[in-house]
Amino acid sequence: MSRLPALFLIVFAALAADQTDTSVQYHHVLTFGSKLGIHPPKVLNRRAATLALGQGEHPYGLAFPVGVATDLRNRVWITDSGTLSVHVFDMSSGSYREFRRVDNIPFQMPSGIVADRAGRMYVVDSAIGNVFVFDENGEYDRPLIPLRAARLLEGPTAIALSEDGATIFVADPPKSVVVALNREGEALETFPLPPEMNGASGMSVVNNQIYVLGQIQHRVEAFSPAGKLRGEIRWDGIRAPTAFAWDAAHHRFLVANPRIMAVELINEDGQGLGAFGSLGDGIDQMRHIEGIYLDARGQVYVVDSHEGKVLVFAQNRVASKPEVF
């Protein structure tokens, strides 16, 4: 049986401020989609973004980023429901690519995204109700669910992989379920979400358990791989987390605290290890945190959908001045 975190099914204990270990520090590295950050070399899909968001120009390429992930070549993939596309930034070569369609199917609402150990990328489209697979070279491969098959997903959002990568978990808020699929797109399990969760905006696999973040109440519920509800997860001092991620390498959570507009680090025993981020309009600041992702190098990507940007932070022992790219 997989080991569960020691804090499982309990309210995490709070530490006094003077007892909190603040040795874990992060500094801002770069930002995608801001005036002083990294963005596509030209204005993209302005009409699509305006129609989707009811706003004016989107001069920095990103309109409403939803998800982010990196592949084995450290390329950064950003799903954007505002531009109805997937942006791919290759930081090594400085190149950029945009996917607006797969084969003859235009993206309608790209949302969740995840990478497996082989470098394949899985991109959810909430409006189409499918997951599209890209191979390790970054080229489109196939729809996960065959197009001629019965529609299994109505409006999927979040996606996560089992620890062995063989099972793909997809949250489907309109049906209030999580569907477990194999690599051929066949449904293995379907388990209901509690009605009070009102959908799912985030999902992670933690020690072989599926953690799902509710879209409205911002509650995190834990389920077994077979769909058995294990309990609610709470972090003391964070009443309504808007995003979270699991750092398996260091056995700690990264949790978005909207009250202070920061990402807090919390270990398995509920101890605070530090926090980073601040409220504002600067290149290294955020207005709202809708997603958190960790890459293989330990860098943290923070999605601020409403501000149209994705911020990247790296760990260090001494805070450094934010760099501008």
Secondary structure, 3 states (H helix, E strand, C coil): CCCCCCCCCCECCCCCHHHCCCCCEEEEEEEECCCCCECCCCCCCHHHHHHHHCCCCCCCCCCCEEEEEECCCCCEEEEECCCCEEEEEECCCCEEEEECEECCEECCCEEEEEECCCCCEEEEECCCCEEEEECCCCCEEEECCCCCCCCCCCCCCCEEECCCCCCEEEEEHHHCEEEEECCCCCEEEEEECCHHHCCEEEEEEECCEEEEEECCCCCEEEECCCCCEEEEEEECCECCCCCEEEECCCCEEEEEECCCCEEEEEECCCCEEEEECCECCCCCCECCCCEEEECCCCCEEEEEHHHCEEEEEEEECCCCCCCCC
